[in-house]
């Protein structure tokens, strides 16, 4: 997944808020982590204010299999 596509998906998730969207955002971030690394994840979290929206802080690690 490109970072632009991830950004687009995360913006959509953030616009709705809520638990299901938080889970979807975590899955997108896991894929970004696997393909682009933790720096890209942290940059998206900051850029899209995901800490405010979902409580996802920079530095949070994501398991690509959906775990924590």
C-alpha positions in Angstrom: 0.0 0.0 0.0 1.3 3.4 -0.9 1.5 6.1 1.8 -0.9 8.2 -0.1 -3.5 5.4 -0.1 -2.9 4.8 3.6 -3.4 8.5 4.3 -6.6 8.5 2.3 -8.0 5.4 4.2 -6.9 6.8 7.6 -8.6 10.1 6.9 -11.8 8.3 6.1 -11.6 6.2 9.3 -10.8 9.4 11.4 -13.8 11.3 9.9 -16.1 8.7 11.4 -14.4 8.0 14.7 -15.5 5.1 17.0 -14.4 1.6 17.8 -14.8 -0.1 14.4 -13.0 2.7 12.7 -10.2 2.6 15.3 -9.7 -1.1 14.5 -9.6 -0.3 10.8 -7.0 2.4 11.4 -4.9 0.0 13.3 -5.0 -2.5 10.5 -3.9 0.2 8.0 -1.1 1.3 10.3 0.1 -2.3 10.7 0.3 -2.6 6.9 2.2 0.7 6.7 4.6 -0.5 9.4 5.3 -3.8 7.5 5.9 -2.0 4.2 7.4 1.4 5.2 8.5 1.1 8.8 7.8 2.7 12.1 8.8 6.2 11.1 6.1 6.3 8.4 3.5 5.1 11.0 4.5 7.8 13.5 4.4 10.5 10.8 0.9 9.5 9.8 -0.2 9.3 13.4 1.0 12.9 13.9 -0.2 14.3 10.6 -3.7 12.9 11.0 -3.9 13.5 14.8 -4.8 9.9 15.4 -3.8 10.2 19.1 -6.6 12.8 19.5 -9.1 10.9 17.4 -8.4 7.2 18.4 -5.8 7.4 21.3 -3.1 5.9 19.0 0.2 7.5 20.1 3.4 7.8 18.0 5.7 4.9 18.9 2.8 2.4 19.1 3.8 -0.9 17.4 1.4 -2.8 15.2 1.3 -6.5 14.5 0.5 -7.1 10.8 -1.6 -10.1 11.9 -4.0 -7.8 13.9 -2.6 -8.3 17.4 -1.2 -5.7 19.7 
